Amino acid sequence: MTQLYELGAVDAARLVRSGELSAVELMEALLARCDALDDTLKVWVTLDGEAALASARQRDAELAAEGVRGALHGVPVGIKDIYFTRGVLTTSGSKIFADFVPNYDATTVALLRQAGAIIMGKTVTTEFACGDPSPTVSPWNTAHTPGGSSSGSAVGAAVGMFPASLGSQTGGSIVRPASYNGVVGLKPTFGRVSRYGVYPVAESLDTMGPITRSVADAALMLNALAGHDIADPDSSERPTQDYLQAAQSHIKPPRLGIVPQFFMEQCDDETRANTLDAADKLRDAGANIEEVTLNTDFDAALAAQRTLMDVEGAQVHENNFATRADDYSTNVRELVKRGLATSGLEYLKAKHFRREFARAVHAGMRGYDALLMPTTPTPAPPSRETTGDPKFQATWTLGGFPEITLPSGLSEGGMPMGVQLVATHFAEARLLATAAWCEQALDVNLTSMDKAG
């Protein structure tokens, strides 16, 4: 029998909408789950159970009196603690903002509320969504990293504290922790989802997206989040699509390009074998899979991504760093120092390379529904002193490409493994349709409900 905390966003929304389940019943089950697990897993920065229940009662009353507010009516969501939430503490994982309470919602948070979602609270992030580990614990093995920077959002989704959450990615901070915890993480195209009201890491890289337990749930979240926002100067005016319909459509087997360069060369043997096994399963199910070589330098792409992140991050923190450098943790402090020491010429070269990289990848993607590769070089490392290696996402983040990770098995050590799919700019509908097909063909469910109790 399915427990209420195991419900995904699509199923929870359907049951609440039909009256088979009340928002209060669902919230009570999730809060009980949080009470049982959070002392160990440390997912939450701020969780106000009474406020969450009050919002659930309000959604039930709205449903009875006025009907459904939106597609996420009554669905609880966790919000990474760099998203501004009106009247709710937003620390960005930092001493500097330990008492900061915004007076407005990030556009994404406002859109979730408009769709009827219930904001449960704020999930743990690494400091300023950068590289220093957070206190969040992996539910699979407490000695291993849960990933970052969206650590609380990924772990909470994996163990059933909420059916969906918001993460953010500047290097690999949605897709990597999702993979490490055995769930689905979607990084949309840069500019597809508004950044307004989210504390920045690097303005030309930051991308907002959901972490869920299924492709359909990620698509439902993207339906609520995607669209032009005049408050974000990089927000795209390109029309959105019905991403849930795309994910639930029955498409013909996809054509996938598997990328041996860089990704298959720089992962460990177990990850390589897992990826090739996943490719064989997809091929057996009907997918057309071919090796594809992209005419670009992925190591140079990593260097360019790091340069942009360093320089733009230094600009964000310049004033606070001048007066409160000691309040920054090691990795953020080093990022700011590197950024301040980087020349304008180096920065412009990185921006130029970014354009060339995106063009080369687009050319190599022609004719494919998506590219396929391992999500991470290894399963989650056996250390709490790292958030893992983001290099298999940072290249795609540099180019602004949409990507999604799917669970693909367990390592010999019992840790989740994943494969990722990457598509062309603003091809989220095709990416999600392809991912849903692959999800069904792989038939791997790694959520750690049993391990977490």
TIVEX-604919 format. One record per residue: residue in one letter; x, z, y of N, C-alpha, C in turn. Coordinates in pm, whole numbers, padded with zeros to 5 digits, always signed. Each point is the difference from the previous one (the first is absolute). Layout:
// TIVEX-604919
AXZYXZYXZY...
// end
This chain:
// TIVEX-604919
M+00084+00000-00119-00084+00000+00119+00088+00000+00125T-00031-00090+00093+00075-00009+00124-00028+00120+00089Q+00105+00065+00046-00015+00108+00097-00021-00059+00139L-00067+00072+00087-00027-00052+00134+00129-00032+00074Y+00104+00080-00021+00124-00025+00072+00072-00126-00050E-00043-00056-00113+00059-00122-00052-00063-00126+00058L-00110+00015+00071-00068-00117+00056+00087-00070+00103G+00004-00132-00007+00065-00078+00103-00091-00020+00119A+00052-00064+00104-00077-00016+00123-00123-00089-00020V+00015-00109-00075-00114-00091-00022-00111+00071-00074D+00034+00070-00109-00102+00069-00079-00061+00117+00078A+00082+00075+00071-00053+00112+00078-00097-00050+00106A+00036-00106+00070-00088-00055+00104-00131-00048-00061R+00007-00064-00115-00122-00050-00066-00092+00115-00041L+00058+00104-00057-00082+00113-00046-00062+00077+00116V+00076+00019+00108-00056+00067+00117-00110-00085+00063R+00026-00129+00012-00096-00091+00062-00133-00003-00077S+00009+00006-00133-00121-00006-00083-00072+00133-00010G+00063+00108+00045-00060+00131-00012+00026+00070-00132E+00079-00065-00090+00032+00062-00128+00099+00116+00016L+00072+00000+00111+00100+00103+00028-00006+00031+00149S+00002+00125+00034+00003+00035+00142+00143+00009+00049A+00019-00025+00128+00133+00014+00058+00050+00143-00013V-00091+00097+00007+00038+00141-00013+00052+00028-00141E-00070-00050-00102+00046+00021-00138+00139-00058-00021L+00021-00119+00052+00131-00062-00015+00106+00081+00073M-00029+00040+00123+00098+00076+00077+00032+00133-00066E-00099+00068-00051+00024+00127-00068+00093-00018-00119A-00018-00109-00075+00086-00025-00115+00144-00027+00044L+00016-00075+00108+00134-00032+00048+00069+00123+00059L-00075+00082+00071+00060+00121+00057+00042+00096-00111A-00078+00007-00107+00039+00083-00114+00129-00053-00062R+00011-00132-00006+00122-00062-00052+00120+00035+00089C-00020-00006+00129+00107+00036+00094+00039+00146-00015D-00099+00088-00012+00029+00142-00016+00083+00026-00126A-00028-00076-00106+00069+00022-00126+00144-00051+00001L+00027-00103+00081+00128-00069-00012+00093+00010+00120D-00054+00026+00119+00084-00021+00117+00109+00103+00017D-00016+00119-00051+00109+00097+00009+00125-00052-00069T-00021-00079-00105+00113-00057-00075+00047-00132+00059L-00095-00090+00031+00037-00137+00037+00026-00018+00149K-00057+00086+00083+00027-00003+00146-00032-00138+00061V-00125-00039-00017-00049-00127+00053-00042+00011+00146W-00055+00115+00038-00067+00013+00129+00085+00070+00105V-00006-00053+00122+00044+00073+00118-00117+00078+00056T-00114-00067+00013-00121+00060+00054-00118-00040-00087L-00068+00097-00058-00122-00022-00076-00099+00108+00038D-00105-00038+00071-00105+00093+00042-00122-00026-00088G-00011+00080-00106-00109-00021-00095-00137+00013+00061E-00018+00095+00089-00131+00018+00062-00037-00119+00087A+00097-00053+00074-00027-00117+00083-00031-00121-00087A+00073-00015-00111-00025-00112-00090-00140+00009-00061L-00040+00120-00039-00135+00018-00054-00107-00025+00105A+00027+00042+00122-00096-00025+00108-00017-00151+00022S+00109-00076-00006-00008-00145+00013-00077-00060-00117A+00020+00053-00121-00074-00049-00116-00150+00027+00016R-00034+00118+00049-00143+00029+00023-00059-00095+00104Q+00081-00031+00102-00046-00094+00102-00024-00139-00059R+00090-00046-00088-00018-00131-00062-00126-00002-00087D-00025+00108-00072-00122+00006-00081-00124-00004+00088A+00003+00072+00111-00115+00000+00092-00019-00138+00062E+00109-00066+00038-00009-00135+00056-00060-00097-00101L+00042+00012-00124-00051-00090-00104-00150+00016-00016A-00045+00126+00002-00143+00026-00017-00083-00047+00120A+00056+00016+00118-00079-00028+00121+00016-00143+00051E+00120-00055-00012+00030-00128+00065+00053-00107-00094G+00038+00038-00121+00059-00095-00092+00151+00002+00004V+00060-00096-00064+00145-00004-00016+00068-00035+00132R+00100+00079+00037+00075-00028+00122+00092-00119-00019G+00065-00010-00116+00094-00108-00027+00042+00001-00145A+00092-00087-00035+00038-00022-00140+00072+00119-00062L+00050+00092+00081+00070+00119-00051-00082+00126+00021H-00131-00014+00010-00086+00115+00032+00020+00112-00103G+00046+00116+00049+00017+00118-00083+00128+00004-00080V+00090-00097+00018+00124-00005-00078+00110+00080+00072P+00055+00103-00064+00108+00079+00063+00133-00076-00002V+00075+00014+00108+00126-00071+00015+00106+00097+00053G+00122-00011-00052+00114+00075+00053+00075-00085+00100I+00049+00060+00107+00064-00073+00110+00144+00050+00017K+00095-00091-00008+00141+00035+00020+00019+00063+00138D+00084+00100+00007+00008+00083+00121+00082-00061+00113I+00001-00134+00009+00047-00067+00122-00115-00072+00070Y-00117-00003-00064-00119-00059+00061-00067+00103+00090F-00026-00037+00124-00067+00092+00091-00144+00021-00048T-00040+00127-00001-00136+00038-00038-00052+00095+00105R-00107-00039+00064-00055+00076+00113-00029+00144-00040G+00064+00095+00071-00027+00141-00021+00065+00060-00123V+00084-00079-00069+00063+00048-00124+00151-00010+00015L+00070+00105-00039+00145+00006+00008+00064-00126-00059T+00096-00057+00073+00071-00120-00044+00148+00022+00026T+00075+00040-00104+00136+00049+00020+00107-00107-00017S-00031-00112-00062+00101-00101-00036+00113+00061-00083G-00028+00110-00067+00101+00064-00084+00115+00060+00076S-00020+00028+00130+00112+00038+00087-00024+00133+00070K+00107+00075+00023-00008+00121+00082-00044-00034+00143I+00039-00117+00046-00026-00037+00140-00150-00011+00027F-00076-00042-00102-00145-00016+00017-00078+00100-00086A+00062+00115-00024-00062+00099-00088-00135+00048+00051D-00024-00007+00131-00126+00048+00057-00082-00110+00068F+00033-00126-00028-00065-00111+00070-00138-00029-00058V-00101+00002+00087-00138-00033-00039-00047-00115+00089P-00017-00121-00054-00041-00114+00082-00143+00016+00050N-00031-00069+00109-00138+00002+00053-00072-00131-00028Y+00057-00082-00088-00068-00123-00041+00044-00037-00141D-00077-00086-00063+00031-00050-00133+00081-00128+00008A+00094-00018-00094+00060-00131-00021-00113-00099-00029T+00021-00126+00035-00102-00102-00026-00039-00001-00147T+00095+00011-00089-00029-00001-00143-00090+00117-00040V+00028+00117+00054-00081+00117-00031-00141-00019+00054A-00011-00052+00122-00132-00026+00058-00077-00101-00084L+00067-00103-00051-00067-00100-00084-00048+00060-00131L+00078+00089-00058-00045+00067-00123-00124+00084+00026R+00000+00072+00112-00119+00079+00033-00121-00091+00020Q+00020-00112+00069-00111-00093+00022-00055-00053-00132A+00087-00016-00099-00043-00048-00131-00063+00109-00084G-00005+00124+00052-00065+00109-00071+00092+00089-00078A+00131-00027+00003+00095+00084-00074+00007+00139+00061I+00041+00095-00082+00020+00138+00044+00151+00027+00003I+00050+00040+00115+00142+00033+00013+00019+00141-00052M+00064+00012-00117+00018+00132-00061+00104+00083+00074G+00110-00065+00040+00108+00073+00064+00123-00087+00009K+00114+00063+00026+00125-00071+00024+00099+00025-00114T+00052-00109-00056+00091+00009-00113+00146+00003+00046V+00083+00060-00082+00141+00020+00033+00073-00134+00011T+00080-00012+00104+00092-00111+00018+00142+00053+00012T+00097-00083-00031+00137+00037+00035+00010+00003+00153E+00103+00065+00052+00011+00015+00145-00001-00136+00070F-00096-00017+00090-00016-00124+00076-00007-00123-00091A-00049+00021-00123-00016-00110-00096+00132-00072-00025C+00109+00076+00002+00132-00057-00028+00053+00055-00133G+00130+00009-00016+00058+00014-00133+00021+00139-00056D-00020+00105+00080+00025+00133-00054-00113+00041-00095P+00031+00059-00115-00104+00037-00096-00101+00098+00059S-00123-00009-00050-00105+00092+00041-00014+00109-00107P-00081+00102+00026-00019+00105-00101-00093-00039-00114T-00065-00116+00009-00094-00042-00104+00071-00017-00134V-00070+00033-00109+00058+00005-00135-00064-00109-00086S+00080-00066-00082-00053-00098-00094-00086+00067-00107P-00121-00051-00024-00082+00058-00106+00047-00041-00140W+00088-00098-00007+00049-00047-00129+00117+00082-00051N+00087+00041+00092+00115+00082-00037+00052+00062+00129T-00003+00130+00008+00033+00068+00126+00145-00017+00040A+00086-00046-00092+00140-00021+00033+00024-00135+00067H-00101-00088-00001+00015-00135+00053-00065-00010+00138T+00049-00093+00082-00062-00022+00131-00139-00061-00016P-00094+00038+00087-00129-00068+00003+00004-00127+00085G+00117-00026+00062+00012-00113+00092-00038+00041+00141G+00017-00092+00089-00034+00024+00140-00002-00132+00073S-00043+00000+00123-00034+00119+00075-00143+00047-00023S-00083-00086-00064-00142+00035-00020-00017+00083-00127S+00077+00107-00010+00006+00077-00124-00132+00071-00031G-00056+00070+00098-00126+00069-00023-00114-00095-00030S-00003-00114+00068-00107-00097-00022+00004-00057-00141A+00121-00024-00052+00013-00057-00134-00031+00103-00108V+00055+00121+00013-00021+00102-00101-00147+00043-00003G-00061+00016+00117-00140+00041+00004-00091-00102-00066A+00027-00129+00020-00079-00103-00067+00021+00003-00151A+00124+00024-00042+00033-00002-00143-00069+00111-00077V-00018+00115+00061-00056+00116-00073-00147+00025+00030G-00063-00084+00080-00143+00015+00022-00038+00097+00109M+00086+00022+00099-00040+00081+00115-00089-00081+00094F+00011-00130-00004-00085-00091+00076+00008-00137-00068P-00102-00083+00016+00004-00132-00064+00085-00102+00074A+00033+00027+00127+00077-00095+00080+00068+00074+00113S+00108-00060+00051+00074+00062+00110+00064-00108+00084L+00049+00041+00117+00076-00090+00086+00147+00036-00007G+00082-00105-00016+00144+00014+00012+00049-00094+00110S+00130-00006+00017+00059-00095+00093+00133-00045-00057Q+00044-00121+00040+00123-00054-00054+00082-00066+00109T+00125+00045+00014+00098-00062+00087+00114-00058-00083G+00026+00062-00115+00093-00051-00099-00074-00020-00131G-00027+00114-00069-00072-00009-00127-00096+00114-00023S-00060+00053+00106-00063+00132-00007-00145+00004-00046I-00063-00116-00025-00129-00003-00069+00022-00034-00146V+00067-00111-00021+00008-00060-00133+00088+00082-00094R+00114+00051+00049+00091+00075-00086-00061+00130-00052P-00052+00090+00088-00060+00122-00054-00123-00026-00087A-00075-00106+00031-00113-00034-00086+00050-00032-00141S+00105-00080-00009+00055-00035-00131+00056+00122-00073Y+00073+00084+00071+00057+00120-00061-00107+00093-00057N-00122-00008+00054-00107+00090-00045-00105-00069-00084G+00023-00128-00034-00088-00068-00093-00130-00048+00058V-00003-00029+00133-00123-00045+00062+00025-00132+00074V-00102-00046+00073+00004-00128+00070+00030+00025+00148G+00095-00074+00054+00029+00008+00143-00002-00139+00059L-00071-00017+00110-00013-00131+00066+00060+00007+00139K+00102-00084+00025+00052-00020+00136-00052-00135+00049P-00090-00001+00097-00050-00128+00051+00105-00074+00082T-00036-00120+00043+00083-00077+00091+00019+00079+00130F+00120-00007+00057+00023+00062+00130-00100-00059+00101G-00073+00089+00068-00098-00043+00097-00143-00009-00053R-00017+00015-00131-00134-00007-00058-00081+00128+00026V+00070+00114+00004-00063+00131+00023+00063+00063+00123S-00081+00057+00087+00049+00056+00126+00097+00115-00021R+00102+00004+00088+00094+00113+00003-00037+00101+00108Y-00100-00031+00081-00029+00085+00116-00036+00142-00043G+00066+00097+00063-00027+00140-00032+00075+00050-00121V+00099-00074-00047+00087+00045-00110+00140+00021+00057Y+00057+00117-00022+00132+00027+00057+00099-00103-00054P+00070-00072+00088+00080-00114-00045+00132+00040-00065V+00043-00088-00091+00137+00005-00051+00078-00116+00063A-00049-00122-00020+00064-00119+00058-00111-00102+00028E-00016-00037+00125-00119-00073+00041-00014-00138-00061S+00109-00063-00039-00011-00134-00056-00013+00000-00152L-00002+00120-00061-00007+00011-00146-00119+00082-00050D-00042+00101+00076-00101+00095-00046-00127-00071-00045T-00046+00033-00120-00121-00060-00057-00083+00109-00066M-00131-00001+00026-00090+00101-00053-00074-00054-00122G-00022+00084-00101-00070-00048-00118-00044+00112-00091P-00083-00032-00100-00058+00102-00088+00079+00023-00129I-00018+00118-00055+00046+00035-00135-00124+00045-00078T-00020-00060-00117-00121+00023-00078+00036+00000-00149R-00104+00006-00085+00024-00005-00144-00043-00133-00062S-00045-00095+00081-00034-00132-00053+00012-00103+00110V+00010-00126-00041+00008-00109+00097-00131-00010+00078A-00114+00014-00068-00129-00008+00070-00011+00107+00108D+00049+00120-00029-00006+00107+00099+00087-00033+00121A+00117-00059-00024+00086-00042+00112-00070-00106+00083A-00070-00093-00066-00071-00106+00070-00114+00057+00084L-00072+00098-00054-00107+00064+00076+00055+00068+00124M+00112+00067-00013+00063+00063+00115+00043-00103+00103L+00059-00110-00046+00045-00103+00094-00118-00061+00074N-00114-00013-00065-00119-00049+00071-00030+00083+00123A+00018+00131-00012-00029+00089+00113+00111-00003+00104L+00124-00022-00043+00116+00017+00089+00040-00127+00074A-00021-00115-00059+00056-00125+00052-00076-00050+00122G+00072-00063+00090-00065-00063+00114+00082+00015+00128H-00035-00081+00098+00073+00001+00127-00030+00126+00080D+00104+00053+00063-00014+00117+00087+00075-00028+00129I-00073-00009+00109+00063-00033+00129+00101+00106+00042A-00012+00121-00055+00094+00107+00036+00136-00014-00067D+00011-00088-00100+00127-00024-00069+00049-00139+00039P+00110-00010+00075+00044-00131+00049+00040-00096-00111D+00029+00048-00120+00037-00088-00110-00115-00023-00098S-00119+00047+00035-00115-00017-00088-00044-00146-00002S-00022-00052-00119-00035-00141-00015-00148-00023+00031E-00029-00116+00058-00138-00042+00025-00053-00088-00113R+00079-00023-00102-00048-00081-00112-00118+00069-00067P-00100-00077-00042-00120+00061-00059+00032+00072-00131T-00076+00105-00027+00013+00072-00126-00092-00064-00104Q+00010+00046-00123-00085-00047-00109-00061+00119-00071D-00090-00028-00094-00055+00106-00083+00099+00022-00115Y+00088+00096+00017+00107+00021-00096-00051+00058-00131L-00105+00081+00007-00057+00055-00123-00062-00111-00083Q-00071-00090+00065-00058-00112-00073+00110-00082-00067A+00111-00021+00072+00112-00074-00058+00055+00072-00123A+00016+00132+00010+00056+00077-00111-00094+00003-00119Q-00129-00012+00024-00098+00007-00109-00044-00137-00049S+00055-00105+00060-00035-00135-00045+00076-00033-00128H-00055-00091-00077+00065-00039-00125+00081-00127+00026I+00128+00016+00023+00084-00115+00031+00064-00054-00128K+00042-00123+00007+00074-00056-00112+00137+00067-00007P+00064-00006-00115+00134+00063-00010+00092-00050+00110P+00075+00089+00062+00081-00038+00117+00131-00068-00039R+00058-00062+00099+00136-00053-00012+00093+00096+00074L+00094+00057-00073+00089+00101+00056+00144-00047-00006G+00074+00032+00104+00144-00027+00002+00076+00129-00020I+00071+00011-00112+00080+00122-00023+00137-00021+00065V+00046+00101+00071+00121-00013+00083+00117+00069-00070P+00090-00078-00063+00113+00064-00070+00110+00046+00094Q+00021-00073+00110+00109+00036+00091-00029+00134+00065F+00099+00079+00023-00006+00129+00067-00081+00102-00081F-00129-00026-00021-00088+00099-00061+00034+00024-00147M+00012-00105-00079+00033+00018-00142+00148+00029-00019E+00080-00034+00100+00144+00029-00007+00032+00144+00035Q-00082+00061+00088+00035+00132+00053-00090+00112-00052C-00074-00024-00105-00076+00107-00064+00070+00042-00129D-00036+00115-00053+00063+00043-00124-00061-00073-00120D+00064+00015-00117-00042-00076-00118-00144+00030-00040E-00039+00126+00011-00135+00038-00039-00104-00063+00092T+00029-00001+00128-00093-00060+00096-00009-00151-00022R+00115-00063-00025+00000-00144-00027-00083-00032-00123A+00018+00077-00106-00076-00023-00123-00150+00022+00023N-00034+00102+00077-00141+00027+00029-00062-00115+00078T+00074-00054+00097-00052-00111+00080-00019-00125-00084L+00097-00030-00086-00012-00117-00087-00112+00017-00101D-00021+00122-00047-00111+00028-00090-00134-00021+00071A-00007+00046+00126-00123-00021+00078-00023-00150+00020A+00106-00074+00028-00014-00145+00018-00049-00065-00128D+00050+00045-00115-00047-00056-00128-00149+00028-00021K-00044+00120+00033-00143+00033-00014-00085-00089+00089L+00045-00022+00122-00075-00084+00093-00001-00145-00049R+00113-00044-00053+00009-00136-00054-00094-00016-00120D-00001+00100-00088-00088-00005-00117-00148-00003+00040A-00030+00061+00115-00138+00001+00049-00036-00130+00072G+00097-00088+00020-00030-00130+00059+00073-00032+00128A+00075+00095+00056+00069-00027+00126+00112-00102-00021N+00019-00083+00099+00112-00094+00002+00113+00068+00078I+00109+00035-00068+00109+00074+00064+00128-00081-00011E+00063-00021+00115+00125-00076+00006+00102+00078+00082E+00125-00018-00032+00104+00059+00084+00008-00077+00130V+00019+00071+00111+00012-00063+00130+00121+00060+00072T+00079-00087+00062+00114+00044+00079-00031-00022+00147L+00014+00103+00079-00027-00009+00143+00130-00023+00075N-00004-00093+00092+00122-00042+00071+00030+00095+00115T+00037+00122-00037+00032+00101+00101+00092+00104-00060D+00050+00090+00084+00093+00105-00040-00070+00134+00013F-00036+00060-00113-00076+00124+00004+00085+00118+00048D+00129-00002-00026+00086+00107+00053+00004-00006+00153A+00005-00122+00055-00004-00016+00145-00135+00043+00056A-00106-00023-00078-00133+00044+00043-00006+00152+00008L+00059+00068-00098+00005+00147+00004+00075+00049+00124A+00110-00063+00030+00080+00040+00117-00079-00022+00128A-00073-00110+00008-00080-00028+00120-00113+00101+00014Q-00065+00032-00111-00108+00101+00006+00054+00133+00048R+00116+00039-00047+00059+00128+00041+00036-00002+00148T+00052-00112+00048+00035-00009+00142-00124+00013+00087L-00107-00071-00034-00123+00010+00079-00057+00142-00003M+00001+00060-00117-00055+00135-00013+00084+00101+00078D+00132-00014-00005+00088+00092+00072-00019-00011+00151V+00005-00122+00052-00006-00019+00145-00138+00038+00054E-00104-00047-00065-00135+00030+00048-00034+00148-00020G+00052+00058-00108-00019+00144-00020+00073+00082+00105A+00120-00043+00037+00074+00070+00106-00076-00004+00132Q-00062-00113+00027-00079-00011+00123-00117+00098-00001V-00066+00014-00115-00113+00093-00012+00045+00144+00029H+00116+00037-00051+00042+00141+00002+00100+00033+00111E+00035-00097+00080+00109+00019+00096-00019+00123+00087N-00116+00020+00058-00020+00113+00091+00003+00134-00071N-00074+00011-00110+00000+00126-00075+00137+00030-00058F+00070-00105-00044+00131+00019-00062+00102+00051+00102A-00017-00040+00126+00093+00044+00103-00006+00150+00024T-00115+00060-00024-00017+00143+00028-00020+00086-00126R-00037-00063-00114-00032+00079-00118+00063-00059-00126A+00121-00048+00010+00065-00065-00114+00007+00092-00122D+00018+00128+00022+00013+00094-00112-00131+00018-00076D-00112-00042+00059-00128+00012-00068-00032-00120-00089Y+00093-00095-00006-00017-00115-00089+00072+00026-00131S-00059-00047-00109+00067+00012-00129+00109-00107-00013T+00080+00012-00103+00125-00077-00009-00022-00150+00008N-00089-00054-00082-00014-00145-00008-00057-00059+00128V-00095+00070+00062-00055-00052+00126+00106+00008+00109R+00076+00108+00002+00106+00014+00099+00101-00114-00012E+00037-00033-00124+00096-00109-00021-00060-00135+00038L-00130-00019-00026-00067-00124+00040+00008-00018+00152V-00031+00105+00072+00003-00009+00146+00142-00028+00049K+00099+00067-00056+00138-00023+00041+00043-00145-00026R-00038-00052-00117+00036-00139-00030-00068-00095+00098G-00127+00026+00029-00072-00086+00092+00059+00001+00139L+00037+00116+00048+00058+00010+00134+00136-00070+00007A+00069-00008-00113+00133-00061-00002-00004-00150-00029T-00117-00054-00029-00010-00142-00035-00010-00085+00126S+00074-00109+00003-00001-00086+00118-00126-00084+00007G-00031-00044+00119-00114-00089+00019+00019-00131-00076L+00123-00046-00010+00028-00123-00073-00034+00016-00147E+00039+00113-00061-00033+00024-00140-00151+00003-00021Y-00070+00064+00092-00145+00009-00011-00064-00140+00007L+00044-00082+00094-00056-00134+00013+00033-00086-00121K+00119+00017-00058+00033-00073-00121-00093+00038-00115A-00034+00130-00009-00092+00045-00105-00138-00061+00020K-00047-00007+00124-00130-00060+00027+00001-00149-00033H+00109-00067+00030+00011-00142-00032+00000-00019-00152F+00076+00083-00071+00002-00011-00146-00139+00023-00057R-00074+00092+00058-00135+00028-00049-00085-00127+00001R+00005-00076+00107-00078-00124+00007+00045-00099-00106E+00131-00013-00018+00053-00093-00099-00039+00045-00142F+00006+00129-00024-00037+00054-00131-00146-00031-00031A-00089+00025+00095-00142-00025-00022-00025-00148-00030R+00067-00088+00072-00018-00144-00024+00047-00038-00140A+00115+00054-00041+00055-00034-00132-00091+00048-00112V-00053+00122+00015-00088+00054-00104-00130-00080-00006H-00057-00032+00115-00122-00081+00001+00022-00133-00071A+00113-00062+00025+00029-00128-00066+00009+00017-00152G+00061+00108-00045+00014+00024-00143-00128+00040-00069M-00097+00050+00076-00128+00044-00057-00099-00114-00020R+00029-00117+00052-00098-00110-00007-00039-00028-00146G-00129-00007-00022-00051-00030-00132-00024+00122-00087Y+00040+00117+00045-00020+00123-00078-00107+00087+00065D-00078+00067-00085-00096+00097+00052+00071+00125+00050A+00109+00036-00066+00078+00117+00041+00135-00004-00070L+00094+00075+00054+00128+00023-00066-00008+00132-00076L+00072+00007-00111-00002+00116-00089+00141+00054-00016M+00014+00133+00005+00130+00064-00018-00021+00150-00026P+00104+00072-00044-00015+00145-00013-00025+00064+00135T-00076+00108+00001-00028+00069+00126+00121+00076+00049T+00071+00064-00089+00115+00083+00037+00115-00028-00095P+00124+00027+00042+00114-00027-00088+00002+00087-00126T-00056+00120+00010-00006+00094-00112-00131+00078+00014P-00041+00073-00104-00107+00097+00021+00045+00107+00101A-00090+00087+00040+00033+00103+00098+00125+00077-00042P+00102+00005+00086+00125+00068-00037-00020+00149-00029P+00081+00056-00089-00012+00141-00035+00069+00089+00104S-00051-00005+00123+00058+00079+00109-00107+00023+00105R-00002+00120+00055-00089+00031+00113+00074-00019+00133E+00124-00047-00005+00081-00018+00122-00007-00143+00051T-00085-00082-00058-00015-00139+00040-00148-00037-00007T-00038-00107+00069-00135-00055-00017+00006-00129-00080G+00118-00035-00053+00015-00122-00077+00050-00116+00084D+00022-00112-00066+00059-00117+00065-00110-00096+00045P-00011-00028+00132-00106-00085+00051+00033-00149+00003K+00115-00042-00057+00047-00137+00028-00089-00108-00056F-00080+00029-00106-00086-00104-00054-00127-00020+00082Q-00024+00088+00098-00108-00022+00097+00052-00038+00138A+00116+00053+00038+00047-00016+00138+00015-00147+00039T+00038-00084-00096+00013-00143+00030-00135-00061+00037W-00104+00035-00077-00134-00054+00028-00057+00059+00129T+00033+00126+00028-00043+00060+00126+00067-00072+00117L+00128-00032-00015+00069-00075+00104-00074-00129+00032G-00040-00072-00104-00067-00128+00019-00147+00009+00035G-00056+00122-00002-00140+00019+00034-00097-00042-00110F+00049-00017-00124-00084-00053-00107-00089+00108-00061P-00119-00036-00047-00084+00095-00071+00051+00019-00143E-00005+00122-00049+00044+00030-00137-00086+00111-00058I-00008+00000-00133-00077+00102-00070+00072+00037-00127T-00003+00127-00037+00061+00044-00125-00108+00039-00099L+00027-00033-00127-00090+00034-00110+00076+00080-00105P-00062+00101-00062+00066+00069-00111+00026-00096-00115S+00118+00013-00064+00033-00092-00109+00054+00071-00124G+00004+00132+00000+00046+00071-00119+00070+00129+00035L+00050+00066-00104+00077+00123+00016+00142-00021-00048S+00093+00064+00068+00139-00004-00043+00019+00086-00124E+00117-00011-00061+00029+00086-00116-00006+00147+00038G+00027+00029+00127-00007+00138+00048-00139+00043+00044G-00099-00087-00020-00138+00035+00032-00037-00014+00146M+00074-00083+00075-00030-00021+00142-00064-00136+00021P-00091-00011+00098-00069-00127+00025+00095-00112+00040M-00037-00121-00039+00070-00120+00041-00104-00099+00053G+00045-00089+00088-00094-00093+00060+00058-00137+00022V-00089-00098+00016+00038-00133+00045-00071-00027+00131Q+00062-00081+00085-00062-00031+00128-00024-00149+00014L-00103-00031+00076-00037-00138+00032+00011-00017+00151V+00052-00115+00042+00020-00030+00142-00062-00136+00028A-00073-00012+00111-00065-00126+00037+00040-00041+00141T-00046-00115+00043+00029-00050+00133-00078+00079+00105H+00040-00015+00124-00063+00073+00109-00151-00021+00003F-00073+00110+00014-00145+00002+00016-00074-00057-00122A+00067+00000-00116-00064-00045-00124-00044+00120-00083E-00047+00106+00067-00041+00121-00073-00112-00027-00100A-00093-00088+00034-00110-00029-00094+00055-00058-00130R+00090-00097+00013+00059-00059-00121+00087+00102-00073L+00076+00080+00075+00085+00102-00062-00084+00099-00079L-00110+00046+00058-00083+00100-00068-00072-00061-00120A-00044-00124+00011-00062-00066-00115+00101-00014-00114T+00122-00040+00035+00106-00014-00100+00035+00135-00060A+00012+00102+00085+00033+00134-00048-00108+00055-00093A-00126-00026+00033-00109+00049-00085+00004-00068-00136W+00031-00130-00001+00014-00071-00128+00116+00060-00081C+00111+00022+00065+00117+00058-00068-00029+00143-00048E-00068+00078+00082-00037+00137-00037-00080+00000-00129Q-00095-00091-00011-00083-00008-00120+00083-00045-00120A+00088-00099+00022+00080-00051-00110+00102+00103-00050L+00060+00074+00091+00098+00102-00039-00067+00121-00065D-00118+00037+00053-00079+00110-00057+00083+00127-00016V+00063+00040+00111+00083+00122+00002-00060+00099+00098N-00030+00118-00048-00052+00107+00087+00094+00119-00010L+00074+00026+00107+00102+00103-00002-00033+00122+00085T-00122+00011+00052-00027+00115+00084+00025+00129-00074S+00057+00095+00070+00052+00122-00064-00103+00111-00004M-00126-00034-00025-00105+00102-00004+00029+00106-00106D+00043-00048-00119+00023+00095-00110+00122+00088+00029K+00105-00060+00055+00122+00078+00029-00023+00105+00107A-00094-00031+00091-00025+00093+00110-00107+00102-00036G-00045-00001-00119-00097+00101-00041-00139-00051-00007
// end
